[in-house]
């Protein structure tokens, strides 16, 4: 994050029941003309665009159909297909608040405010990480052994509760309402407590 400059204005995909977390990957197929244009502009620029959860029918003003909080992501790979569509992988970077939607743009475009996640007090971070990893073991019990090994290898080096919360939410929380609730929680300790309750032994 310290080396990434988050734009003040970015395009956004409005996707039904789709919530992506920072540090999570989201494969996408881009086929709508407006999003094809957004992708072209994004690739020609800073490679950032946001994901906003669409609730109900889309309206001319996204304020009426998406929550205030979403996630901005960075394009990690993009491949244009022969039919003009594109397949890409978006890597979630940071929560953002959609401060203002720019109406009349070719595609959904918003002024955004980054929302960094900081665990406080820092002295309690090791205990929070340990609690999250215990919860992860409960969640992993339903997965194949090779998935368990891969997830542990990814999470073992993590010592930041905020990052570990997002990684676990991306992997283990599937209900769109629950995902949005977690995404919108300002307090990292509250996220830790929520996930630990969900996966109590």
Buried (B, 14 or more C-beta within 10 A) or exposed (E): EEEEEBBEEBBBBBBEEBBBBBBBEBEBEBEEEBBBBBBEBBBEEBBBBBBBBBBEEBEEEBBEBBBEBBBBBBBEEBEBEEEEBBBBBBBBBBBBBBEEBEEEBEBBBBBBBBBEBEBEEEEBBEEBBEBBBEBBEBBBEEBEEEEBEEBEEEBEEBEBBBBBBBBBBBBBBEEBEBBBBBBBBEEBBEBBBBBBEBBEE
